[in-house]
Every structure is written in C-alpha cells, then in structure tokens.
Amino acid sequence: MTKFLLHLISREDVMGVTSSNAEEGGNSKRTASVAQNLIKDQTESILNALIAKEAVLSGGKDTKKGASTEVKHLTALVNQLLDGYNKLDDNHLFVMPWLCPKLSACIQSNDKDLRSIVHILVQRMFNGPLSDKMKSAKSGTPTLQAT
C-alpha cells in the first residue's frame, strides 16, 4: 500500500502541482480529487493504526508476542511511507497540510528512526507553507488558505 500511495503522490496530475490541470476536463479533476482523498485517508489510517498499537503495547494491555510483531511491521510501513514523503520535492509535500497534525502524534513513537523522519518532515512543513501561518499568527494578520 505504501508503494501505491507514494506512486500516486508523486504524480503531478494527481496532486495538482502543474498548471496543466486547469486546462483538463472535469473528469480528471474528479479523479485527482478521489486520489488525493485516498492518499489522505490511507496515510491517516496507517498512522492511526501505529499510534493505537503502540499505545496498547506500551500500556501493558497486550503482552502477546504477536502484538509486538504487529507494531514492528507497522513501524516499518510508516517509516517507508514517511521516508518516501520526505523524498518528495516541496511542491508535492506542501499540498498535504493535513499531514502535519498527524506527524505531531507520531513524534511520541517509541522508534527512534521514525521520530527522526517525523522531525525532518515537520521542519520542512514549518519552513514551507506553515511558516506563513506562523508569521501571520505572530503579527495578528490572518492569511488566506487555498482550497
């Protein structure tokens, strides 16, 4: 699933990175919208699953060996996904503002490599599209959000 998500997000026609999308018909816009929703929903599902499994395991509620294996597998999956997101150019990464709140929850992970990838992604987001929001929040001036 992670390879599929990374393939989708790397496509310029899906993420609306190019200006040629404005010239295309409504059908391709709908397809791109569905693909963007799929990327968002599946990324959030994978991250939520890891967060929930880690919470159960660290809470001592599930001491089965299988639970530990599940967390290791999910951690590897999330590492692969976020590493792929980290390799995206800024134009592709910055069209995913929904990612930052989910990354904030992942910073609590028990996996050092995952925390490192999350830290790098959050820094990139705050140096990019979120930097304008931070500047306007400090000055009290609202910013327009692209929809």
Secondary structure, 3 states (H helix, E strand, C coil): CHHHHHHHHHCHHHHCCCHHHHHCCHHHHHHHHHHHHHHHHHHHHHHHHHHHHHHHHHCCCCCCHHHHHHHHHHHHHHHHHHHHHHHCCHHHHCCCCCHHHHHHHHCCCCCHHHHHHHHHHHHHHHHCHHHHHHHHHHHCCCCCCCC
